[in-house]
Structures are given as C-alpha cells and as structure tokens.
Amino acid sequence: MPEPPFPEQEQQPPGREADMQPLADHGEETYVGHGRLTDRVALITGADSGIGRAVALAYAREGADVLCSYWKEDQDAEQTRRLVEDAGRRCLTVPGDIGDREHCNALVQQAHDELGRLDVLVNNAAYQMAYDSFLEIPPDELEFVFRTNILAMFHLCQAAVPKMAPGAAIINTTSIQAAQPTPQLLHYASTKGAISTFTKGLAQEVAERGIRVNAVAPGPIWTPLVAMSFPPDKLAQFGGETPLGRPGQPGELAPLYVFLATEDSRYITGEVIGATGGLPLH
C-alpha cells in the first residue's frame, strides 16, 4: 500500500475518485467472495466512492444485490454499478439528498420493491470540510453536515426497520473523530459522536426484532471525501501519523462490513469497532 508523502493535490466538493493521486484501492483486484450474502439485498449510502464503493463491491462478490445511494457524483456511481454487475449481481444507483426525509423513504421503498427485500442497511454517507476555526463554519454548511451525517440515519432507519426481517443488520460508519475530535473538523466530529450514541441506543430497541446494529469507526482512509476537504500540504502527509505509517484503503475496511452483515457476527450488536491503523479509539 502507498505511504505518504503523496503528490500535493486539491479537489472541489464532492470529490472524484478518478482525480485522486494515488488512486484508492477498493479491493477490485483482491477481494474474493465466499457466498456469505447470497441473495441478500443491501442499501448502501455514499456508495459511489470510497468506503461505500468498497462495501458494494464486497457485498456483490458475496452474492448480494445492492442499491447504491449517492449525492450527485454520477461518474463515480456508474463505476460502482459496473463493479457490482461484473460480480453478477443487480445494482440500482440512485442520486439525491439523504438529508431529505422523503428521499430516504423512497430509497428504502425502492430497494424493497425492486430488489425484493432489505437485509442490510449501511449508513455510510457523510460530508466534512476543514476550517482553521469552528468560528468560520458557515451556518448553512453546519446544518447540511448534521442533516447528511446523522439526521439521515434516523430517517433511513425509521423507514427500513419495519421492512427488515429477523437476521437483518444495520451498519453505521462513525469515525475516530468521535473519540479524538480534531478542532478543524468540529461539525463533522460532532456528528460522528452522535452516530456512536445512535448505534448503541438503536441496537437495544431493535434487538427484540432480531435486527443487529453496529458501527465501524475508521481512522484516516484514502477517499475523495478526504481529497476534497483538506489543504494540499496536509493531504500530502495524510495518514502518516498512524502507527502503521499510512492511511487505510477503502478495500481494507470492506471485510469488516461483510462480517457485521453476516451470521458470523450474530452475537455482536451495539458495538463500535475501530479500523484506525493503530490509533487508539477511546
């Protein structure tokens, strides 16, 4: 895996996979499925790129059909669709703002109606932007980050849970920022803390339905979200502070999302599991 320093680079929101240097690794050449999600259906938000794309690829190679929700990155979403279909599975790509409750309801309904069921909900989409001071965060961006990162999870779970059968799983993406917030990312970090709390609380309520809820807390992962939100000089050294000396690749996280979606994790719920390159999650 490549280690920093990386070429200095800069992207505008929402960021594009194809413009990253080096390109991210989603497991295209390495992930091998074993039929652990055969004929299951997953709805994944933020599935156009980064962690979401890696999870979509892995789920498809494990035998699942996938609805890929994304904001407006059509080219990236098309590549995700090709990866899923190359694995022999069905893929729906649906753009839109998950901060809108009606859109969330429609995503769940479409997955259920067109793919036949809903077994796994991966709440992965998020937005971040770095500022020198929290005083500089624009009010409209503050509201957008909370709507996208945490309120959307409430909307999607409220729509999905009634349609899920026992054995279903909800997997949320939080962050090491929930435990070790960076002041320059305070609005993002605050939503990630809320996601950890949401995960633990929701797991208690839906356990009686046979639904498990867990979260993955990534450390520094090489994604377009990172490429478009940090200044070039900081981006060049991204991930170098970890004990492993590099950022993680999206494909390195996908097996954890697979594990949490399968019966292999049937006695695990309400947990936040770190994938941080050795940075402490506390």
N, C-alpha and C positions, 0 to 999 in steps of 0.2 A: 504494500500500500504506500502511496506517495506521502512524504513528510514535508513540512514547511522548511524553508520559505517557499511560497508559491509565487507565481507572477502577480504583480500588482494588477488589480482589475476592479472594475466598477460596473454595476448594473442598476437599472431603474426598476422600481416595483412593477409587476410582481416577480421579476427574475425569470431567466430561461435556462434550462438545463444545457442547451447546446452552446451557450456562451461561457460556460464555466471552464476554467483552466487550473488544474486538470479536470477532465470530465469525472462526474461521480460514478461510482460503481453500485449498481442496483442488484447485482447478482446475475446479470444477463448470461455470463459465461460459466457461472459456478453453482448456482442454486439447483439442486436436484430434488424433485418432489418424490413422495412415497405414498401418495394416495390418502393422506391423513384428513383431507377435507373433501373427499369425493362427493359430488352432487350437492354440496352446501352452497349457500348464497351469502355473499358479504357485501355490505355497503361501506365504502371507504371514502372519507372526506380528505381533500388535499391529495388526491391520488394521481394527479398529473405529473408529479415530480417528487424527488427526494425520498423520504421515508415512505410516503404513500405509494409511490410507484413501486418501490422495492417490495412492499407488502402485497400489492396487487399481483405482481409477478409471482411471488412465492405462493400465494393462495391459489392462483391459477394452476401452477405446476403441481400443487397438492390436490387439484381436482375441483376447485370451486369456481362458480360463476361470480362475476363482480360487477357492481355498479360503482363507477368511479365519479365521484363528485369533485368539482373543481371550480375555481372562481372565474377566470377568463383566459387561461393560458391554453388556447386551443391546440397549438402545435405540440406542446408537451403532452397534453391529454391524448392526442392522436397516437403518439409513440407508445404510451401506456396501453392503449387499446390494442395496438399491434402485438405487443408483448403477451398480453392475455390471450388473444386469439391464436397466436403462434403456439401457445400451450394447449390449444384445442378446446378452450372454454369461451363462454359467452361474455361479452363486455358491453355495458352501457356507459357512455360518457355524457355527463350532464353538467353544463355550466350553471353558475348562479351564485347568489349571495346567501350563504348559510346563516347569516345574521338575521335573515327574514324568516319568521316562523312558518309562513305558508309554503315557502320553498322547501324547508325541512320536511314538512308534512308530505309534500309532493314527492320528494326523494324516497322516503320510506314507502309510500304507496306504489311508486313506480317499480322499486326493487321487488316488492311483494307481488305485484300484479304481473310484471313482465318476466321475472325470473322464477316466480312460483313460490317463494318463501323468503324468510330472512333469518339467518342463523348467527351472523356475526356483524356487529356494528363497530367500525373502527373510527373513532373520533380523533382525527389526526390534523385537520387543517388548522393553521394558525398564521398570524401576522405579527411581525416585530419590526421595529426601527430603532436605531441607536441615536441618543441625544447626549450632548455634553452635560445637560442638567435636566431633571424632571420638570423644571420651570419652563422648558422650551417645548414640551409636548403639546401639540395643538389639540384643543378640545374635541374637534371632530375625529381626530385620529384616536384619541383616548377612548371615545365611545365605540369606534369601529373595532378596535382591538378587543374590547370586552365583549362586544356582540359576536365577533367571529370566534374568539378563543374559548369562551366559557358559556355565554348565553345560548349559543348554537347547540351545545351539548345537552342542555336542558330540553330545547325544542326537539332535537333528534331522538333523545331517549324517551321523552313523553310520547312521541309518535311510534317508536319502534317496540317498546316493551310489550304493549298489548298484542303485537303481532308475532312475538317470539315464543317458541315452544321450550319446554324444559331441555336443558343441554346447550342453550344458546349462550353467547358470550358478547360482552361489551368491553372494548379495549380502548382506553383513552391515552393520548400522548400528552404527558406533562413535561417536565424538564428539570435538570439540575438547578435551573434558576428558581425553582420553587423552594429549594433548600439553601441555595447560595446566591441570592439575588444580586445582580450587577446593577448599580445605580443608573447606568446609561440605558438600561432596558427595563426600567421600573414598571411601566404599564404591562409589558409582556410578562415579566416575572410575577407580577401580582396575579395575573390570570392563571399562571401555571400553579401557583399556590392554591388557588381556588379549585383547580381541576383535581389536585391531590385530595382535597377535602371532599369534593363531589364524589370522587371514586369510592372513597371509604364509606361514605354515607349511603350512596345508592346501593352498594353491594349488600348492605344489611337489609334494605327493604325488599329487593327483588330475589333474595336467596330463596324465599318460600315459593317462588315461581320456577325455581330450578335454573335461574339465569345467574351467571357469574360476571363480576365487574372488576377489572384490574386496570392498572396503568403502567406504561413504560415511561421512564424518566431518562431521556437521552442526555448525554453531555454534548460536547462540540461535534456536530455531524456536518459533513460537507454537502450542503444543499443550496439550491437557488435562494432560499429564504435568507441564508447567511450571506451569500454573494451580493444581494441587493440591499442589505441593511447595515453593513459595516464599511468604514472608510478603507481605501485600498491598502494603506500601510498596516492597519490592524488585520485585514483579511490575509495578507501575505504570511502572517505568523499564526493564523488560526489553528487552534488545537495543539500548538507546541507546548503549552503549559501542562498537559496531561502527563501522568507517569509513563504512558506508552509513547509519548512524544509526537503524537499526530492526531488529527481529527478522525472520528469514525466515518465509515462509509455507510450509506443507507442499507446496502445489502447485508451488512454485518448485524443489523438490528432485526431484519425480517424473520429469522428463525425464532426470535423471542415472541413476535406477534403470532407466528404459527403455533408455537407451544401454548400460548394463552387462549387460542381459539379451539384447541382440541381437547379430547378426553384425557390426554396426558397431564393436564393441569386441573383435573376435576375437583381437587380438594383445595384449590387456591382461589380465593376471592377477597376483594378489599385490599389488595396489595399494590404497592408502588415499587416497581423493580427497576433498578438503575442499569444503564448501559453507558458508562461515563469515561471509559478509558483509564479508570483508576482514580478519578477524582471522588472524594468522599461524598456520599449522599446522606446528609444529616441536617 
